[in-house]
Amino acid sequence: MFDHVTLQVADVRASAEFYETILAPLGIALVVDEGPVAGFFGPEPGGFWLCPAKRDQDRELHLAFRAANREQVRALHQAAVNVGAEILHEPRIFPEYDPFYFGAFVRDLDGHNIEAVCTQPE
């Protein structure tokens, strides 16, 4: 994962449900669900937080979640398809980043660009 990231979202509950579904294949789960915030944690160090938006004109963020293998990348993509997310890039190798860079990109409920990536060979 990463140390931590906090997204400001329009609807914390709806976004928490969205992320709970698409991050499950990566072993990342909703652990803190208190009041206006939601916190996710997985097998790697780091946290991912959701809180209410402070302003209407938020800019798109890009978050890349580390996947342990390519199957997890595919699983996140399928989970996103299942909840009707906009698919930006289906799972594939992106050789312009790295010869083993295998990623999938989806858009979340607030327009953020969310990626699952594995840089390990098949």
LUMMIPA-669941 format. One record per residue: residue number from 1; residue in three letters; y, z, x of N, C-alpha, C in turn. Coordinates in nm, 2 decimals. Layout:
! residues N
{NUM 'ALA' {Y Z X} {Y Z X} {Y Z X}}
...
END
This chain:
! residues 122
{1 'MET' {-0.12 0.00 0.09} {0.00 0.00 0.00} {0.12 0.00 0.09}}
{2 'PHE' {0.22 0.08 0.07} {0.34 0.10 0.15} {0.38 0.25 0.13}}
{3 'ASP' {0.48 0.29 0.20} {0.52 0.44 0.19} {0.55 0.47 0.05}}
{4 'HIS' {0.66 0.41 -0.01} {0.68 0.42 -0.15} {0.79 0.32 -0.19}}
{5 'VAL' {0.78 0.28 -0.31} {0.88 0.19 -0.37} {0.91 0.24 -0.51}}
{6 'THR' {1.03 0.23 -0.55} {1.07 0.27 -0.69} {1.13 0.15 -0.76}}
{7 'LEU' {1.08 0.11 -0.87} {1.14 0.01 -0.95} {1.21 0.07 -1.07}}
{8 'GLN' {1.33 0.02 -1.10} {1.40 0.05 -1.22} {1.36 -0.05 -1.32}}
{9 'VAL' {1.31 0.00 -1.44} {1.25 -0.09 -1.54} {1.32 -0.06 -1.67}}
{10 'ALA' {1.31 -0.16 -1.76} {1.37 -0.14 -1.90} {1.29 -0.04 -1.98}}
{11 'ASP' {1.16 -0.04 -1.97} {1.07 0.04 -2.05} {0.96 0.10 -1.96}}
{12 'VAL' {0.98 0.23 -1.92} {0.89 0.29 -1.83} {0.74 0.29 -1.89}}
{13 'ARG' {0.73 0.33 -2.01} {0.59 0.34 -2.07} {0.52 0.20 -2.07}}
{14 'ALA' {0.59 0.09 -2.12} {0.53 -0.04 -2.12} {0.50 -0.09 -1.98}}
{15 'SER' {0.59 -0.06 -1.88} {0.56 -0.10 -1.75} {0.45 -0.02 -1.68}}
{16 'ALA' {0.44 0.11 -1.72} {0.33 0.19 -1.66} {0.20 0.13 -1.71}}
{17 'GLU' {0.19 0.09 -1.84} {0.06 0.03 -1.89} {0.03 -0.10 -1.82}}
{18 'PHE' {0.13 -0.18 -1.80} {0.12 -0.31 -1.73} {0.06 -0.29 -1.59}}
{19 'TYR' {0.13 -0.20 -1.51} {0.08 -0.18 -1.37} {-0.05 -0.10 -1.37}}
{20 'GLU' {-0.08 -0.02 -1.46} {-0.20 0.05 -1.47} {-0.32 -0.05 -1.48}}
{21 'THR' {-0.30 -0.15 -1.56} {-0.40 -0.26 -1.58} {-0.41 -0.35 -1.45}}
{22 'ILE' {-0.30 -0.40 -1.40} {-0.31 -0.50 -1.29} {-0.34 -0.43 -1.16}}
{23 'LEU' {-0.31 -0.30 -1.14} {-0.33 -0.24 -1.01} {-0.47 -0.17 -1.00}}
{24 'ALA' {-0.54 -0.16 -1.11} {-0.67 -0.09 -1.11} {-0.77 -0.16 -1.02}}
{25 'PRO' {-0.77 -0.30 -1.01} {-0.86 -0.36 -0.92} {-0.84 -0.33 -0.77}}
{26 'LEU' {-0.72 -0.28 -0.74} {-0.69 -0.25 -0.60} {-0.71 -0.10 -0.57}}
{27 'GLY' {-0.76 -0.03 -0.67} {-0.79 0.12 -0.66} {-0.67 0.20 -0.67}}
{28 'ILE' {-0.56 0.15 -0.73} {-0.43 0.22 -0.74} {-0.43 0.26 -0.89}}
{29 'ALA' {-0.40 0.39 -0.91} {-0.40 0.45 -1.05} {-0.27 0.53 -1.08}}
{30 'LEU' {-0.24 0.53 -1.21} {-0.13 0.62 -1.26} {-0.17 0.76 -1.24}}
{31 'VAL' {-0.10 0.84 -1.16} {-0.13 0.98 -1.13} {-0.02 1.07 -1.19}}
{32 'VAL' {0.10 1.03 -1.18} {0.21 1.11 -1.23} {0.27 1.04 -1.35}}
{33 'ASP' {0.27 1.10 -1.46} {0.32 1.05 -1.59} {0.40 1.16 -1.66}}
{34 'GLU' {0.52 1.18 -1.60} {0.61 1.29 -1.65} {0.74 1.25 -1.69}}
{35 'GLY' {0.78 1.27 -1.82} {0.91 1.24 -1.87} {0.94 1.09 -1.85}}
{36 'PRO' {1.06 1.07 -1.78} {1.10 0.93 -1.77} {1.04 0.86 -1.64}}
{37 'VAL' {0.95 0.92 -1.57} {0.90 0.85 -1.45} {0.75 0.84 -1.45}}
{38 'ALA' {0.70 0.74 -1.38} {0.56 0.72 -1.36} {0.53 0.70 -1.21}}
{39 'GLY' {0.43 0.76 -1.16} {0.39 0.74 -1.02} {0.25 0.70 -1.00}}
{40 'PHE' {0.23 0.60 -0.91} {0.10 0.54 -0.89} {0.06 0.57 -0.74}}
{41 'PHE' {-0.07 0.60 -0.72} {-0.12 0.63 -0.59} {-0.26 0.56 -0.58}}
{42 'GLY' {-0.30 0.52 -0.45} {-0.43 0.46 -0.43} {-0.50 0.52 -0.31}}
{43 'PRO' {-0.59 0.45 -0.26} {-0.67 0.49 -0.14} {-0.59 0.50 -0.01}}
{44 'GLU' {-0.49 0.42 0.00} {-0.41 0.42 0.12} {-0.29 0.51 0.10}}
{45 'PRO' {-0.22 0.56 0.21} {-0.10 0.64 0.20} {0.01 0.56 0.13}}
{46 'GLY' {0.09 0.62 0.05} {0.20 0.55 -0.01} {0.21 0.58 -0.16}}
{47 'GLY' {0.32 0.55 -0.22} {0.34 0.57 -0.36} {0.42 0.46 -0.42}}
{48 'PHE' {0.40 0.44 -0.55} {0.48 0.33 -0.63} {0.53 0.40 -0.75}}
{49 'TRP' {0.66 0.40 -0.77} {0.72 0.48 -0.88} {0.80 0.38 -0.98}}
{50 'LEU' {0.80 0.42 -1.10} {0.88 0.35 -1.21} {0.98 0.45 -1.26}}
{51 'CYS' {1.10 0.41 -1.28} {1.20 0.49 -1.35} {1.29 0.41 -1.44}}
{52 'PRO' {1.37 0.47 -1.53} {1.45 0.39 -1.62} {1.56 0.31 -1.54}}
{53 'ALA' {1.59 0.19 -1.58} {1.69 0.11 -1.52} {1.83 0.17 -1.53}}
{54 'LYS' {1.91 0.16 -1.43} {2.04 0.22 -1.42} {2.15 0.12 -1.47}}
{55 'ARG' {2.12 -0.01 -1.46} {2.21 -0.11 -1.50} {2.13 -0.23 -1.56}}
{56 'ASP' {2.20 -0.31 -1.64} {2.13 -0.43 -1.70} {2.10 -0.54 -1.61}}
{57 'GLN' {2.19 -0.57 -1.51} {2.17 -0.69 -1.43} {2.10 -0.66 -1.30}}
{58 'ASP' {1.98 -0.60 -1.31} {1.90 -0.58 -1.19} {1.85 -0.71 -1.13}}
{59 'ARG' {1.83 -0.71 -1.00} {1.79 -0.83 -0.93} {1.64 -0.83 -0.92}}
{60 'GLU' {1.58 -0.95 -0.90} {1.43 -0.95 -0.88} {1.39 -0.89 -0.75}}
{61 'LEU' {1.29 -0.81 -0.76} {1.23 -0.75 -0.63} {1.10 -0.82 -0.61}}
{62 'HIS' {1.06 -0.82 -0.48} {0.93 -0.87 -0.44} {0.85 -0.76 -0.38}}
{63 'LEU' {0.73 -0.73 -0.44} {0.65 -0.62 -0.39} {0.51 -0.68 -0.35}}
{64 'ALA' {0.47 -0.66 -0.23} {0.34 -0.70 -0.19} {0.25 -0.58 -0.17}}
{65 'PHE' {0.14 -0.57 -0.26} {0.04 -0.47 -0.25} {-0.07 -0.52 -0.16}}
{66 'ARG' {-0.11 -0.43 -0.06} {-0.21 -0.46 0.03} {-0.35 -0.45 -0.04}}
{67 'ALA' {-0.43 -0.56 -0.03} {-0.56 -0.56 -0.09} {-0.66 -0.55 0.03}}
{68 'ALA' {-0.77 -0.48 0.00} {-0.88 -0.46 0.11} {-0.95 -0.59 0.13}}
{69 'ASN' {-0.96 -0.67 0.03} {-1.04 -0.80 0.05} {-0.99 -0.90 -0.05}}
{70 'ARG' {-1.04 -1.02 -0.04} {-0.99 -1.13 -0.12} {-1.04 -1.11 -0.27}}
{71 'GLU' {-1.15 -1.05 -0.29} {-1.19 -1.02 -0.43} {-1.09 -0.94 -0.50}}
{72 'GLN' {-1.03 -0.84 -0.44} {-0.93 -0.76 -0.50} {-0.81 -0.84 -0.54}}
{73 'VAL' {-0.77 -0.94 -0.45} {-0.66 -1.03 -0.49} {-0.70 -1.11 -0.61}}
{74 'ARG' {-0.82 -1.16 -0.62} {-0.86 -1.24 -0.74} {-0.86 -1.15 -0.86}}
{75 'ALA' {-0.91 -1.02 -0.84} {-0.92 -0.93 -0.95} {-0.78 -0.89 -1.01}}
{76 'LEU' {-0.68 -0.87 -0.92} {-0.54 -0.85 -0.97} {-0.49 -0.97 -1.05}}
{77 'HIS' {-0.52 -1.08 -1.00} {-0.47 -1.21 -1.06} {-0.54 -1.21 -1.20}}
{78 'GLN' {-0.67 -1.19 -1.21} {-0.73 -1.19 -1.34} {-0.68 -1.09 -1.44}}
{79 'ALA' {-0.66 -0.97 -1.39} {-0.60 -0.86 -1.47} {-0.47 -0.90 -1.53}}
{80 'ALA' {-0.38 -0.97 -1.44} {-0.25 -1.01 -1.49} {-0.27 -1.12 -1.59}}
{81 'VAL' {-0.36 -1.21 -1.57} {-0.39 -1.32 -1.67} {-0.43 -1.25 -1.81}}
{82 'ASN' {-0.51 -1.15 -1.80} {-0.56 -1.08 -1.92} {-0.45 -1.02 -2.00}}
{83 'VAL' {-0.35 -0.97 -1.93} {-0.24 -0.91 -2.01} {-0.12 -1.00 -2.04}}
{84 'GLY' {-0.14 -1.13 -2.01} {-0.05 -1.23 -2.04} {0.07 -1.24 -1.95}}
{85 'ALA' {0.06 -1.20 -1.82} {0.17 -1.20 -1.73} {0.19 -1.35 -1.68}}
{86 'GLU' {0.31 -1.38 -1.65} {0.35 -1.51 -1.59} {0.28 -1.52 -1.45}}
{87 'ILE' {0.21 -1.62 -1.42} {0.15 -1.64 -1.29} {0.24 -1.73 -1.21}}
{88 'LEU' {0.28 -1.68 -1.10} {0.37 -1.75 -1.01} {0.29 -1.84 -0.91}}
{89 'HIS' {0.18 -1.78 -0.85} {0.09 -1.85 -0.76} {-0.05 -1.79 -0.78}}
{90 'GLU' {-0.15 -1.88 -0.81} {-0.28 -1.83 -0.83} {-0.34 -1.80 -0.69}}
{91 'PRO' {-0.45 -1.72 -0.68} {-0.50 -1.68 -0.55} {-0.53 -1.80 -0.46}}
{92 'ARG' {-0.48 -1.79 -0.34} {-0.50 -1.90 -0.24} {-0.46 -1.86 -0.10}}
{93 'ILE' {-0.49 -1.93 0.00} {-0.44 -1.91 0.13} {-0.30 -1.97 0.15}}
{94 'PHE' {-0.22 -1.89 0.21} {-0.08 -1.94 0.24} {-0.07 -1.95 0.39}}
{95 'PRO' {-0.11 -2.07 0.45} {-0.11 -2.08 0.59} {0.02 -2.08 0.66}}
{96 'GLU' {0.13 -2.10 0.58} {0.26 -2.09 0.64} {0.30 -1.95 0.67}}
{97 'TYR' {0.23 -1.85 0.62} {0.25 -1.71 0.66} {0.15 -1.66 0.77}}
{98 'ASP' {0.03 -1.70 0.75} {-0.08 -1.66 0.85} {-0.20 -1.74 0.81}}
{99 'PRO' {-0.29 -1.77 0.91} {-0.41 -1.85 0.88} {-0.50 -1.78 0.78}}
{100 'PHE' {-0.50 -1.64 0.77} {-0.59 -1.57 0.68} {-0.51 -1.51 0.57}}
{101 'TYR' {-0.38 -1.54 0.54} {-0.30 -1.48 0.44} {-0.35 -1.54 0.30}}
{102 'PHE' {-0.42 -1.45 0.23} {-0.47 -1.49 0.10} {-0.40 -1.40 -0.01}}
{103 'GLY' {-0.32 -1.47 -0.09} {-0.24 -1.39 -0.19} {-0.24 -1.45 -0.33}}
{104 'ALA' {-0.19 -1.37 -0.42} {-0.17 -1.41 -0.56} {-0.04 -1.35 -0.60}}
{105 'PHE' {0.05 -1.42 -0.68} {0.18 -1.37 -0.72} {0.19 -1.38 -0.87}}
{106 'VAL' {0.24 -1.27 -0.93} {0.26 -1.27 -1.07} {0.40 -1.21 -1.10}}
{107 'ARG' {0.45 -1.23 -1.22} {0.58 -1.17 -1.26} {0.55 -1.05 -1.36}}
{108 'ASP' {0.62 -0.94 -1.33} {0.60 -0.82 -1.42} {0.69 -0.83 -1.54}}
{109 'LEU' {0.69 -0.73 -1.62} {0.76 -0.73 -1.75} {0.91 -0.73 -1.73}}
{110 'ASP' {0.96 -0.70 -1.61} {1.11 -0.70 -1.59} {1.15 -0.81 -1.49}}
{111 'GLY' {1.06 -0.91 -1.47} {1.09 -1.02 -1.39} {1.07 -1.01 -1.24}}
{112 'HIS' {1.01 -0.90 -1.20} {0.99 -0.88 -1.05} {0.87 -0.96 -1.01}}
{113 'ASN' {0.87 -1.00 -0.88} {0.77 -1.08 -0.82} {0.67 -0.99 -0.75}}
{114 'ILE' {0.55 -0.98 -0.81} {0.45 -0.89 -0.76} {0.33 -0.97 -0.70}}
{115 'GLU' {0.29 -0.92 -0.58} {0.19 -0.99 -0.50} {0.08 -0.90 -0.46}}
{116 'ALA' {-0.04 -0.95 -0.46} {-0.15 -0.88 -0.39} {-0.19 -0.97 -0.27}}
{117 'VAL' {-0.21 -0.91 -0.16} {-0.23 -0.99 -0.04} {-0.34 -0.93 0.05}}
{118 'CYS' {-0.43 -1.01 0.11} {-0.53 -0.97 0.20} {-0.51 -1.06 0.32}}
{119 'THR' {-0.51 -1.01 0.44} {-0.50 -1.09 0.56} {-0.63 -1.09 0.64}}
{120 'GLN' {-0.74 -1.05 0.58} {-0.87 -1.05 0.65} {-0.94 -1.18 0.62}}
{121 'PRO' {-1.02 -1.23 0.71} {-1.10 -1.35 0.68} {-1.20 -1.32 0.57}}
{122 'GLU' {-1.24 -1.42 0.50} {-1.34 -1.41 0.39} {-1.46 -1.34 0.44}}
END
